[in-house]
Amino acid sequence: MKDRFELAAIGAVAGYCLWGLFETLPHMIGDGFLLLALTVAASVFFSVLMALVGPERPLRAVLPSLALGVLAGALAFLAALRFDSVDGFYDAAHPLMALFVLVLIGAPFAAAALEEKQGWRHYARLFDSAWGIFIRYVAGWLFAGLIFLVLLLSDELLKLVGITLIGDLLEVDWLRYALLGAVFGLGVATVHELRDYVSPVLVHRLLRMLLPLVLVVVIVFIGALPFRGLSDLFGKLSTAGVLMAVAFAGITLITTAIDRDDESAAQVKLMTFAAQAMALLVPVLVGLAIYAIWLRVAAYGWTPSRVIAAYIALFLVGYVVSYLWAVLRRAGWQARLRQSNLYMALAVGAGAALWLTPLMTAEGIATGSQVARYEAGRAAPEALPLYEMAHDWGVAGRAGLERLEAAGDAPLVARIAEAREATSRWRFAREEAGPSDAELRLALGARVVVWPAGSDLAPLLDAMNRSVLQRIERQCPEAEPQACAIVLLGQGADPLFGKDALFVTRERVMSLERQNGGSVYLRAARAYDAEGAERAPSDAMLARILAGAFELKPMVRSYLQVGDQVIIPYN
């Protein structure tokens, strides 16, 4: 009962503190990288603390939890500096995955070290700690979900008789966070108390039953390769991901089969044979995954996702080499596998920490690769991931675009500007299929008749976005010279509208209006006769404008002045 009270109290405090971080602290320090670091540090601290309390007393569990929390917060801050904003950090996702792996590995090592001074070196303690934390957390979240489901159903039931107390309490944000933490802690403590009945043994037994099935699938896959060939296998981007996922599943199933020690390991010969066979076949999957990654990199260069895949493959190589060595040595192979798992867990944890430091930046590696490919003439401008560099690859991507601008020609520079302005990858890719904005502006500059003759049309065209350029281009076909004209209203016009222009074709007249942001948009223009009645433009209007048979006249109208403010009606 004491453990339940302690963990419920810790959970309530954790929920309240996280509510303060999410809801209150942003108003004090902003929502920048410092808030991110504090949020990560607090989340990791409380998560590890609740994982350790139960087997250990709260005071003993505070120090390792605090150490992991501070480490995770500091690494999150370093990783966030690669991006322009916190949103970029979250959108990239891989820093969060590295933090998750770091905590996932660090918590069992901390638990084993608390049990015994050198406990982190004992595979059996690590195995029990890792699976014990997993079971307690799964059961804790399941219990919390059930409690909230009961509360919501109870609230709906009481509302039928006009009682809204539960709903009113749940609408209080801090109370909702604290209650969620408390019931989660209560669930974790209860599962720990019943550890003799709720243990990972059931999960191990169920996973072991999957090992022969997965082994058969892998054998069929490898056996079909000589008949199927490799050409279709590597035609998709996800090939390496699927191969590595199956390899990771195989390693996990082998780990459950050998268990914590020889006494707990699978005794059925079919299971031991399946574990040994899987250990011998997993290297084939990892080798094919590495080959798939190499093909993509050789053809298209590095991207963050390919750097991530290669980094994961590096650690999978460590697993498969150690597994091969253990199985081929035959005698004592299970003990060697367990020792390999311990060392590889340390390596993966260190690798996750390294991934979050400036020494290992996926975006920097990818940007350097893409810029080098262009500078070496191995990549055309349209093959460069310009949108990703502008929006997804953080500070390194922006620096790469600046290098490309310095070394590239005018169309590439224009395309980079469009990538920066694009609101979505889909829209940028769609625009990339046609002529670039720079090409459209160049074509229209030569195709459109401008008045006054000899005026520079470039500033007006530069202020138009792609949709306006395309609308004008459709109404000024290249096969029909002098099919349209633009009349600049700067000379003789009312100074208020001196930056505007009129776009004239054989069928219509439209207004080119400059908005507050400086962009130019097409608007409908109306024609009036001498009596002020609206009428359609005449068929001869374009011919007369092209001949210069017109004049610009300022329009004088009344306006309202209140103090130093002037209000002018404009339709």
C-alpha positions in Angstrom: 0.0 0.0 0.0 2.9 2.3 0.7 4.3 1.9 -2.8 0.9 2.7 -4.3 0.7 5.9 -2.3 4.2 6.9 -3.2 3.9 6.3 -6.9 0.4 7.9 -7.1 1.9 11.0 -5.4 4.9 11.1 -7.7 2.6 10.7 -10.7 0.3 13.5 -9.5 3.4 15.8 -9.0 4.7 14.8 -12.4 1.4 15.6 -14.1 1.1 19.0 -12.4 4.7 19.9 -13.3 4.3 18.9 -16.9 1.1 20.9 -17.1 3.1 23.9 -15.8 5.7 23.3 -18.5 3.2 23.0 -21.3 0.8 25.8 -20.2 2.5 28.3 -17.9 6.2 28.3 -18.6 5.9 29.3 -22.3 4.4 32.7 -21.2 7.5 33.3 -19.0 10.4 32.1 -21.2 8.8 31.8 -24.7 8.4 28.6 -26.7 12.0 28.4 -27.9 14.8 25.9 -27.5 15.1 26.5 -23.7 11.5 25.4 -23.1 12.1 22.4 -25.3 15.2 21.4 -23.2 13.3 21.9 -19.9 10.3 19.9 -21.1 12.4 17.0 -22.3 14.5 17.0 -19.1 11.3 17.0 -16.9 9.5 14.4 -19.0 12.5 12.0 -18.9 13.1 12.6 -15.2 9.6 11.7 -14.1 9.4 8.9 -16.6 12.6 7.2 -15.3 11.7 8.0 -11.7 8.3 6.2 -12.0 10.1 3.3 -13.8 12.6 2.9 -10.9 10.3 3.5 -7.9 8.8 0.3 -6.7 11.8 -2.0 -6.9 13.7 1.0 -5.3 12.9 3.6 -2.8 12.1 7.1 -4.2 15.2 8.8 -2.7 17.6 6.3 -4.2 15.8 6.6 -7.6 16.0 10.4 -7.8 19.7 10.8 -8.6 19.9 8.4 -11.7 16.5 9.8 -12.9 17.8 13.3 -12.6 21.1 12.4 -14.4 19.2 10.9 -17.3 16.8 13.9 -17.4 19.6 16.5 -17.5 21.5 14.5 -20.1 18.4 14.2 -22.3 17.5 17.9 -21.9 21.0 19.0 -22.8 21.2 16.7 -25.9 17.7 17.9 -27.0 18.9 21.5 -26.8 22.0 20.7 -28.9 20.0 18.8 -31.5 17.4 21.6 -31.7 20.1 24.1 -32.7 20.3 22.4 -36.1 16.8 23.8 -36.9 15.3 27.2 -37.2 12.5 26.5 -34.7 11.2 24.0 -32.2 8.6 23.0 -34.8 11.5 21.9 -37.1 12.9 19.8 -34.3 9.6 18.0 -33.9 8.9 17.7 -37.6 12.3 16.0 -38.2 11.2 13.3 -35.7 14.6 11.5 -35.6 15.9 13.5 -32.6 12.9 12.4 -30.6 13.5 8.8 -31.6 17.1 9.1 -30.5 16.0 10.5 -27.2 13.5 7.6 -26.8 16.2 5.0 -27.5 18.5 6.7 -25.0 16.0 6.6 -22.2 14.7 3.1 -23.2 18.3 1.8 -22.8 19.4 4.0 -19.9 16.5 3.2 -17.6 17.2 -0.6 -17.3 20.9 0.1 -16.8 20.0 2.5 -14.0 17.6 0.0 -12.4 20.2 -2.8 -12.5 22.9 -0.5 -11.1 20.6 0.4 -8.1 19.9 -3.2 -7.3 23.7 -4.0 -7.1 26.8 -1.9 -7.5 28.0 -3.7 -10.6 24.5 -4.8 -11.6 24.6 -3.0 -14.9 27.2 -5.6 -16.0 24.9 -8.6 -15.3 22.8 -9.5 -18.2 20.1 -11.3 -16.1 19.5 -8.2 -14.0 19.3 -6.0 -17.1 17.0 -8.4 -18.8 14.6 -8.6 -15.8 14.8 -4.8 -15.3 14.0 -4.0 -18.9 11.1 -6.3 -19.3 9.8 -5.4 -15.8 9.7 -1.7 -16.7 7.9 -2.6 -20.0 5.2 -4.6 -18.3 4.6 -2.0 -15.5 4.4 0.8 -18.0 2.0 -1.0 -20.3 -0.2 -2.0 -17.4 0.0 1.5 -15.9 -1.2 3.2 -19.1 -3.9 0.6 -19.6 -5.2 1.2 -16.0 -5.1 5.0 -16.6 -7.1 4.6 -19.8 -9.7 2.5 -18.1 -10.0 4.9 -15.2 -10.6 7.8 -17.5 -13.1 5.8 -19.5 -15.0 5.1 -16.3 -14.9 8.7 -15.3 -16.2 9.8 -18.8 -19.0 7.3 -18.7 -19.9 8.2 -15.1 -20.0 11.9 -16.2 -22.4 11.1 -19.0 -24.6 9.1 -16.7 -24.7 11.8 -14.0 -25.5 14.5 -16.6 -28.8 12.7 -17.2 -29.9 13.8 -13.8 -28.3 17.2 -14.0 -25.1 16.6 -12.1 -22.0 17.9 -13.9 -19.4 17.6 -11.1 -17.1 15.1 -12.8 -17.1 17.0 -16.1 -16.5 20.3 -14.3 -13.5 18.8 -12.5 -12.0 17.3 -15.6 -12.2 20.6 -17.4 -9.6 22.0 -15.0 -6.4 21.5 -16.9 -4.0 21.1 -14.0 -6.3 18.7 -12.1 -6.7 16.6 -15.2 -2.9 16.3 -15.7 -2.4 15.5 -12.0 -5.2 12.9 -12.0 -3.8 11.2 -15.0 -0.3 11.0 -13.4 -1.8 9.7 -10.1 -3.8 6.9 -11.7 -0.8 5.9 -13.9 1.4 5.7 -10.8 -1.2 3.7 -9.0 -1.3 1.2 -11.9 2.4 0.9 -12.0 2.6 0.3 -8.2 -0.1 -2.3 -8.3 1.5 -4.3 -11.1 4.8 -4.2 -9.2 3.1 -5.6 -6.1 1.6 -8.4 -8.2 4.9 -9.1 -10.0 4.7 -12.8 -9.1 1.4 -13.0 -11.1 1.9 -10.3 -13.8 5.4 -11.0 -15.2 7.1 -10.8 -18.6 7.1 -14.6 -18.8 3.9 -14.7 -20.6 5.1 -12.2 -23.2 8.3 -14.2 -23.7 6.4 -17.4 -24.3 4.1 -15.8 -26.8 7.0 -14.1 -28.7 8.9 -17.4 -28.8 6.0 -19.0 -30.7 6.5 -16.5 -33.4 10.2 -17.4 -34.0 9.6 -20.5 -36.2 7.0 -18.7 -38.2 9.2 -15.7 -38.9 12.1 -18.1 -39.7 10.0 -19.9 -42.3 9.1 -16.6 -43.9 12.8 -15.5 -44.0 13.8 -18.8 -45.5 11.2 -18.6 -48.3 12.2 -15.0 -49.0 15.9 -15.8 -49.3 15.2 -19.0 -51.3 13.1 -17.0 -53.8 15.8 -14.4 -54.5 17.7 -16.5 -57.0 14.5 -17.1 -59.1 13.0 -13.6 -58.6 16.2 -11.6 -59.0 17.2 -8.4 -57.3 16.0 -5.9 -59.9 12.5 -5.7 -58.5 13.6 -6.0 -54.9 15.3 -2.6 -54.8 12.8 -0.6 -56.9 11.2 1.0 -53.8 12.4 3.4 -51.2 11.1 1.3 -48.4 13.0 -1.8 -49.3 15.9 -1.2 -46.8 13.4 -0.2 -44.1 11.4 -3.5 -44.5 14.6 -5.6 -44.5 16.0 -3.9 -41.4 12.6 -4.1 -39.6 12.5 -7.9 -40.2 16.1 -8.2 -39.1 15.3 -6.3 -35.9 12.3 -8.5 -35.3 14.5 -11.6 -35.7 17.0 -10.3 -33.2 14.2 -9.6 -30.7 12.8 -13.1 -31.1 16.2 -14.6 -30.6 16.6 -12.6 -27.4 13.3 -13.9 -26.0 14.3 -17.4 -26.9 17.6 -17.3 -25.0 16.0 -15.4 -22.1 17.9 -14.2 -19.1 19.9 -17.4 -18.5 20.2 -21.0 -19.6 17.6 -22.2 -17.0 14.9 -19.8 -18.3 15.8 -20.2 -22.0 13.8 -22.2 -24.4 14.4 -25.9 -23.9 12.5 -27.3 -26.9 15.0 -28.3 -29.6 12.8 -26.7 -32.3 13.1 -23.3 -30.6 16.9 -23.6 -30.1 17.4 -24.6 -33.7 15.1 -21.8 -34.9 17.1 -19.3 -32.8 20.4 -20.5 -34.3 19.1 -20.6 -37.8 17.7 -17.0 -37.5 21.0 -15.8 -36.2 22.7 -17.2 -39.3 20.1 -15.7 -41.7 19.7 -12.3 -40.2 23.0 -11.2 -41.8 21.6 -11.9 -45.2 18.7 -9.4 -44.5 21.1 -6.8 -43.2 23.4 -7.2 -46.1 20.6 -6.7 -48.6 19.4 -3.7 -46.7 22.9 -2.1 -46.8 23.0 -2.8 -50.6 19.6 -1.1 -51.0 20.8 1.9 -49.1 24.0 2.0 -51.2 22.0 1.9 -54.5 19.9 4.9 -53.4 22.8 6.9 -52.2 24.8 6.2 -55.4 21.9 7.3 -57.6 20.5 10.2 -55.6 23.0 11.2 -52.9 22.4 11.3 -49.2 19.2 12.6 -47.6 18.5 12.6 -43.8 16.3 9.5 -44.1 19.2 7.6 -45.9 21.7 8.8 -43.3 19.3 7.4 -40.6 18.9 4.1 -42.4 22.7 3.8 -42.8 23.2 4.6 -39.1 20.7 2.0 -38.0 22.3 -0.5 -40.4 25.7 0.1 -38.7 24.4 -1.1 -35.4 22.6 -4.0 -37.0 26.0 -5.1 -38.4 27.3 -5.1 -34.9 24.5 -7.4 -33.8 24.7 -9.8 -36.7 28.5 -10.1 -36.5 28.4 -10.9 -32.8 25.5 -13.3 -33.3 27.4 -15.1 -36.1 30.5 -15.4 -33.9 28.4 -16.7 -31.0 26.5 -19.4 -33.0 29.4 -20.6 -35.1 31.5 -21.2 -31.9 28.7 -23.7 -30.9 29.4 -24.5 -27.2 28.1 -21.8 -24.9 26.5 -19.8 -27.8 23.6 -18.6 -25.7 25.8 -17.1 -23.1 27.8 -15.4 -25.8 24.6 -14.0 -27.3 23.6 -12.6 -24.0 26.9 -10.9 -23.5 26.8 -9.5 -27.1 23.3 -8.1 -26.3 24.7 -6.3 -23.3 27.6 -4.7 -25.2 25.4 -3.8 -28.2 22.9 -2.2 -25.9 25.7 0.1 -24.5 26.8 0.8 -28.1 23.3 1.7 -29.2 22.8 4.0 -26.2 26.1 5.7 -27.0 25.1 6.0 -30.6 21.8 7.6 -29.7 23.6 10.2 -27.6 26.1 10.8 -30.4 23.3 11.3 -32.9 22.0 14.3 -30.9 25.4 16.0 -30.8 26.9 18.3 -33.5 29.3 15.5 -34.4 26.5 13.6 -36.2 24.0 15.8 -38.1 21.9 14.0 -40.7 20.8 17.3 -42.3 24.4 18.5 -42.6 25.6 15.2 -44.2 22.7 15.3 -46.7 23.2 18.9 -47.6 26.9 18.5 -48.2 26.2 15.5 -50.4 23.6 17.2 -52.5 25.6 20.4 -53.0 28.7 18.3 -53.9 26.7 16.4 -56.5 25.6 19.6 -58.2 29.0 21.2 -58.1 30.5 18.0 -59.6 27.9 18.0 -62.4 26.4 14.7 -61.2 23.0 16.2 -60.4 20.8 18.5 -62.5 19.1 21.4 -60.8 15.7 19.7 -61.1 17.0 16.6 -59.3 18.0 18.6 -56.2 15.7 18.4 -53.1 15.4 22.2 -53.0 12.1 22.2 -51.1 13.4 19.8 -48.4 16.6 21.9 -48.0 14.5 25.1 -47.6 11.9 23.7 -45.2 13.0 20.4 -43.6 16.7 20.3 -43.3 17.1 23.2 -40.9 20.1 25.4 -40.7 22.3 23.1 -42.8 19.7 23.1 -45.6 19.5 26.9 -45.6 23.3 27.1 -45.8 23.3 24.6 -48.6 20.8 26.7 -50.6 23.0 29.8 -50.1 26.0 27.8 -51.5 23.9 26.7 -54.5 22.8 30.3 -55.1 26.4 31.5 -55.1 27.4 28.8 -57.6 24.2 28.3 -59.7 22.9 30.0 -62.7 19.8 32.3 -62.9 17.1 29.5 -63.3 18.5 27.6 -60.3 18.5 30.8 -58.2 14.9 31.5 -59.2 13.9 27.9 -58.4 15.5 28.2 -55.0 13.5 31.3 -54.3 10.3 29.4 -55.3 11.3 26.6 -53.0 11.5 29.0 -50.1 8.2 30.5 -50.9 6.4 27.2 -51.6 3.7 26.3 -49.0 3.8 22.6 -49.6 6.0 19.9 -51.2 3.2 18.9 -53.4 2.7 22.4 -54.8 6.4 22.8 -55.4 6.6 19.5 -57.2 3.6 20.4 -59.3 5.1 23.7 -60.3 8.4 22.0 -61.0 6.8 20.0 -63.8 6.3 23.2 -65.8 8.5 26.2 -66.6 9.9 28.0 -63.6 8.7 31.4 -62.4 11.9 32.9 -63.8 11.3 31.4 -67.2 7.7 32.6 -67.2 8.8 36.2 -66.3 11.5 36.1 -69.1 9.0 34.9 -71.7 6.3 37.4 -70.7 8.8 40.2 -70.7 9.4 39.5 -74.4 5.8 38.7 -75.3 3.8 41.4 -73.6 3.6 44.9 -75.1 4.2 47.5 -72.4 3.2 51.2 -72.4 4.9 53.7 -72.1 7.1 52.1 -74.7 10.5 51.1 -73.4 9.4 50.9 -69.8 10.9 48.3 -67.5 8.3 45.6 -66.9 10.6 43.5 -64.7 9.6 45.1 -61.3 6.0 44.4 -62.0 6.5 40.8 -63.1 8.8 40.2 -60.1 6.0 41.1 -57.8 3.6 38.5 -59.3 3.3 35.0 -57.9 3.1 31.9 -60.1 -0.7 31.8 -60.4 -0.8 35.4 -61.7 2.1 34.7 -64.1 0.3 31.6 -65.4 -3.0 33.5 -65.9 -1.3 36.2 -68.0 0.7 33.6 -69.9 -2.4 31.7 -70.9 -4.0 34.9 -72.3 -0.8 36.0 -74.1 -0.1 33.0 -76.4 3.4 32.9 -78.0 1.8 32.1 -81.4 -0.1 35.4 -81.4 2.2 38.4 -81.2 0.8 41.6 -79.7 -2.1 39.6 -78.2 -2.0 41.6 -74.9 -0.6 44.7 -73.4 0.2 46.1 -70.0 -0.4 49.9 -69.4 1.6 51.3 -66.5 -0.4 54.0 -64.7 2.5 55.8 -63.2 2.6 58.8 -65.6 -0.3 61.2 -65.3 -2.3 59.0 -63.0 -3.5 59.8 -59.5 -0.4 59.4 -57.3 -2.4 57.1 -55.0 -2.7 54.5 -57.8 0.5 55.2 -59.6 2.0 51.8 -58.9 -0.9 49.9 -60.5 -1.4 48.8 -64.1 -4.0 47.5 -66.5 -3.7 44.2 -68.3 -5.5 44.4 -71.7 -6.4 41.5 -74.1 -8.8 41.3 -77.0 -11.5 39.9 -74.8 -11.1 41.7 -71.5 -9.4 44.4 -69.4 -8.1 43.5 -65.9 -6.5 45.6 -63.1 -3.0 44.7 -61.8 -3.2 45.9 -58.2 -0.3 46.0 -55.8 -1.4 44.9 -52.3 0.1 46.0 -48.9 2.7 43.3 -49.0 4.0 44.4 -52.3 2.6 41.5 -54.4 0.6 42.2 -57.6 -2.7 40.5 -58.2 -5.2 40.5 -61.0 -8.6 42.1 -60.3 -11.6 42.7 -62.5 -11.7 46.2 -64.1 -14.9 47.9 -65.2 -15.4 50.2 -68.2 -17.8 53.1 -68.2 -19.1 55.4 -70.9 -19.1 59.3 -70.8 -22.4 59.3 -68.8 -20.9 57.0 -66.1 -22.9 53.9 -67.2 -21.0 50.6 -67.1 -20.4 48.8 -70.4 -18.2 46.1 -71.8 -14.8 47.1 -73.4 -15.0 47.6 -77.1 -13.4 45.1 -79.5 -11.0 47.8 -80.8 -9.7 48.7 -77.4 -6.5 46.6 -77.6 -5.7 47.8 -81.1 -6.1 51.5 -80.0 -3.9 50.9 -77.0 -1.2 49.2 -79.1 -1.3 52.2 -81.4 -1.0 54.6 -78.4 -4.4 56.2 -79.1 -5.3 56.8 -75.5 -4.4 59.1 -72.6 -4.1 58.8 -68.9 -6.2 61.2 -66.7 -6.2 61.5 -63.0 -9.5 61.0 -61.3 -10.5 63.6 -58.8 -12.9 62.5 -56.0 -13.9 63.5 -52.6 -12.4 61.9 -49.6 -12.9 62.1 -45.8 -10.2 63.6 -43.6 -10.4 63.2 -39.8 -7.4 64.9 -38.2 -4.3 63.4 -39.8 -6.2 60.4 -41.2 -7.6 60.3 -44.7 -10.3 57.8 -45.8 -10.6 57.4 -49.6 -13.3 55.3 -51.2 -11.8 52.9 -53.8 -13.8 50.3 -55.8 
